[in-house]
Structures are given as structure tokens and as C-alpha cells.
Amino acid sequence: MNPTDIADGLIQFVIFLFSTTCHEAAHALAAKMGGDLTAFNTGQVTLNPVPHIRREPVGMILMPILCFVAGGFMIGWASTPYDPLWARRYPKRAGLMSLAGPMANFALMLIAAAVLNILWATGLFRYAPIRGTEFFFRMAFFLNLLLGIFNLMPVPPLDGYSVLALFLPEPAAVRLFDWGIKIRQFSFILLLLGWQYAGVILNPLRALAVHYLLPLYR
């Protein structure tokens, strides 16, 4: 592995860490606004990655590094604590809490797209000092697109499963959360299946995002 690869990996890791921290902080803030102080009381309404790393060191540190060493795209996981009784009492609020994480990723993706379009429209990316900046925001765009879409898949324990509560009558939403708790022991298997078939969803949506948000993409 040459120094350029190591530098690229460091950039990817910084982006992953920041994007995941924003994702989890958005969950925690939405829960606080909805009346659940569980994540707030554990210090997770913050853009400081340390509390999030302490909660999920394997998913936020070890796994992305292993993925990079194995030659793949950096991916991992994190989590935000919440009160399941609160979620059962207010399933719509819990659905909004789940939606907040992917929305944070999409917001970061749009910011990255705006910066990239400015760089490409002005031709600044052709200058050597700007190329690293262009690479950073290009990685930020694609990583946050991946995180946002993947987490919205309606498979427990992903956010998309709980987001379904927003589209269901309240009694059905409560049953949705109850069912999610019952099958929690199979969450890892479901997560692996979701990742296995994620490309079916991710690839066409990635193409659409590039077409409409990065018209100058090369």
C-alpha cells in the first residue's frame, strides 16, 4: 500500500467518521425534540465523535479500517440509544427520529454536490492545490448517498424499518415496533441480507443522483 493509498484512506475515514457522527447526532436530537432524553443524557446530541465511538468502537473504527485494508469501500455502523417504551407510546415521533439520521446524510450529500458543481463550473478542480478538495467532496457525496439510501432500507435494525411507522395507522405502527423487538436476535442476519442485495437499489439511485445533482461529473 503506497503513501497515496494511505492518504486516500485517511480522507475516507475522516469523512466516514464525520458523516456517521452527524447521522447519530441527528437521531439523538430528533429524539430529544420528541421527548426522549435517553441519547441526550448519554451525551450523543453532539458532533464530537468521541461519545459515538465509545458506544460503537468496532463499527466506527475497526470495521471501516478493515474494509479499506481489504480493498473495499469504508463502511461500518453506529447506534443511538432510545427508550423503547417512548417509541411504543409515540411511534410517529420514533419514526421521525429514525428518519433524521438518513436526512442528515442527504444534507451532507447536497452540500458536497454544491461544492463540486462550483469547482467544476469554475474549472478550479484543474489546479493541483484544489484536487485534494475535489476528492474530499466527491467521496463525501458518494459516501453520504450510500449511508442515506442504505439506512432507509426497510429492514431491521436499519432506520427504514422504523420510518415505516410514519405511513401506518398508530396501532399498526405499534405492532411494527413490537415485531421489530421480537426479531432483534436475527437483526445481524437481516442486515447481511440487506447489504447483499443493496446494490439492486443503490446502483440506479446513485445513477439518478449523479445525473441530477452532478451534471458536470467526469
C-alpha positions in Angstrom: 0.0 0.0 0.0 1.7 3.2 -1.2 1.5 6.6 0.6 -1.2 7.9 -1.8 -3.5 5.0 -0.9 -2.9 5.6 2.8 -3.7 9.3 2.3 -6.9 8.4 0.4 -7.8 6.0 3.2 -7.3 8.7 5.8 -9.6 11.1 3.9 -12.2 8.4 3.5 -12.0 7.6 7.3 -12.4 11.3 8.3 -15.5 11.6 6.0 -17.0 8.3 7.3 -16.4 9.4 11.0 -17.9 12.8 10.4 -20.9 11.6 8.4 -21.7 8.8 10.9 -21.4 11.2 13.8 -23.8 13.6 12.1 -26.2 10.7 11.4 -26.3 9.6 15.0 -26.4 13.2 16.4 -29.4 13.8 14.2 -31.1 10.8 15.7 -30.3 11.9 19.2 -31.5 15.5 18.6 -34.8 14.3 17.0 -35.4 12.0 19.9 -34.8 14.9 22.4 -37.2 17.1 20.4 -39.7 14.3 20.5 -39.5 13.9 24.3 -37.0 11.1 24.7 -33.9 12.2 26.6 -32.1 8.9 26.6 -29.5 9.8 23.9 -29.2 13.4 25.2 -28.4 12.1 28.7 -25.6 10.0 27.3 -24.0 13.0 25.5 -24.9 12.0 22.0 -26.5 15.2 20.9 -23.1 16.3 19.7 -20.9 16.5 16.6 -18.0 15.3 18.8 -17.4 11.8 17.6 -15.9 10.5 20.9 -19.3 9.6 22.6 -20.4 7.8 19.4 -17.1 5.9 19.1 -17.3 4.9 22.8 -20.7 3.4 22.1 -19.7 1.5 18.9 -15.9 1.3 18.7 -16.0 -1.7 16.4 -18.5 -0.2 13.9 -16.9 3.2 13.9 -13.2 2.4 14.0 -12.3 -1.2 13.4 -14.8 -2.2 10.6 -14.2 0.8 8.3 -10.4 0.3 8.6 -10.8 -3.5 7.9 -12.9 -2.7 4.8 -10.3 -0.3 3.5 -7.4 -2.8 4.1 -9.5 -5.5 2.3 -9.8 -3.1 -0.7 -13.4 -2.2 -0.3 -15.4 1.0 0.4 -15.3 2.1 4.0 -18.5 1.1 5.8 -19.4 0.5 9.4 -22.1 1.2 11.9 -23.1 3.2 14.9 -26.2 3.4 17.2 -28.2 5.8 19.3 -29.9 4.7 22.5 -33.6 5.4 22.9 -36.4 4.4 25.2 -38.5 1.6 23.5 -41.4 2.5 25.7 -41.3 6.0 24.4 -41.2 4.7 20.8 -44.2 2.5 21.5 -46.1 5.3 23.1 -45.2 7.8 20.3 -44.5 5.7 17.2 -44.7 8.6 14.8 -42.1 10.5 16.8 -39.9 7.4 16.8 -40.3 7.3 13.0 -39.2 10.9 12.7 -36.2 10.1 15.0 -35.2 7.2 12.6 -35.7 9.4 9.5 -33.5 12.2 10.9 -30.3 10.1 10.5 -30.5 9.5 6.8 -31.8 13.1 6.2 -28.5 14.3 7.8 -26.6 12.2 5.3 -28.6 13.6 2.4 -28.0 17.1 3.7 -24.2 16.5 3.7 -24.5 15.0 0.2 -26.2 18.1 -1.1 -23.6 20.3 0.4 -20.9 18.2 -1.2 -22.7 18.4 -4.5 -22.9 22.2 -4.3 -19.2 22.5 -3.7 -18.3 20.0 -6.5 -20.5 21.9 -9.0 -18.8 25.2 -8.1 -15.4 23.6 -8.5 -16.2 22.0 -11.9 -18.2 25.0 -13.2 -15.3 27.4 -12.5 -12.6 24.9 -13.5 -10.8 25.2 -10.2 -10.5 21.5 -9.8 -7.8 21.5 -12.5 -5.4 23.3 -10.1 -3.2 20.9 -8.1 -4.0 22.5 -4.7 -7.7 22.1 -5.3 -7.6 18.4 -6.4 -7.5 17.1 -2.9 -10.5 19.3 -2.0 -12.4 17.9 -5.0 -11.5 14.3 -4.0 -12.7 15.0 -0.4 -16.1 16.3 -1.5 -16.5 13.7 -4.2 -16.0 11.0 -1.5 -18.4 12.9 0.8 -21.0 12.9 -1.9 -20.9 9.2 -2.6 -20.4 8.0 1.0 -23.4 10.0 2.3 -25.5 8.9 -0.6 -24.7 5.3 0.3 -25.3 5.8 4.0 -28.6 7.6 3.4 -30.1 5.1 1.0 -28.8 2.0 2.7 -30.1 3.1 6.1 -33.6 3.8 4.6 -33.9 0.1 3.5 -37.0 -1.2 5.4 -35.0 -4.0 7.1 -34.5 -4.1 10.9 -32.3 -2.8 12.5 -31.9 -0.2 9.8 -33.7 3.2 10.1 -36.0 2.4 7.2 -37.9 -0.2 9.2 -38.9 2.4 11.9 -39.6 5.0 9.3 -42.4 2.8 8.0 -44.3 3.9 11.2 -44.9 7.3 9.6 -47.0 5.7 6.9 -49.0 3.4 9.1 -52.0 3.9 11.4 -50.8 4.2 15.0 -52.0 0.7 16.2 -50.2 -0.8 13.2 -47.1 1.3 13.9 -47.0 0.0 17.5 -47.2 -3.6 16.2 -44.4 -2.8 13.8 -42.1 -1.8 16.8 -43.3 -4.9 18.8 -42.4 -7.1 15.8 -39.0 -5.4 15.5 -38.2 -6.2 19.1 -39.2 -9.9 18.7 -36.9 -10.4 15.7 -34.0 -8.4 17.1 -31.9 -11.5 17.6 -32.0 -12.0 13.8 -31.0 -8.4 13.1 -27.4 -9.3 12.0 -28.6 -11.9 9.5 -31.2 -9.5 8.1 -28.5 -6.8 7.9 -26.2 -9.1 5.9 -29.1 -9.9 3.6 -29.9 -6.2 3.1 -26.2 -5.5 2.3 -26.1 -8.4 -0.1 -28.9 -7.0 -2.2 -28.3 -3.3 -1.6 -26.8 -2.9 -5.0 -30.2 -3.5 -6.7 -31.4 -0.3 -5.0 -28.2 1.7 -4.7 -26.9 1.5 -8.2 -29.9 3.0 -10.0 -30.4 5.7 -7.3 -26.7 6.5 -7.5 -27.0 7.0 -11.2 -30.0 9.3 -10.8 -28.2 11.3 -8.1 -25.2 11.8 -10.3 -27.4 12.7 -13.3 -29.5 15.4 -11.5 -27.1 16.6 -8.8 -23.7 16.4 -10.5 -24.4 17.3 -14.2 -20.7 18.2 -14.7 -19.4 14.9 -13.2 -16.4 13.4 -15.0 
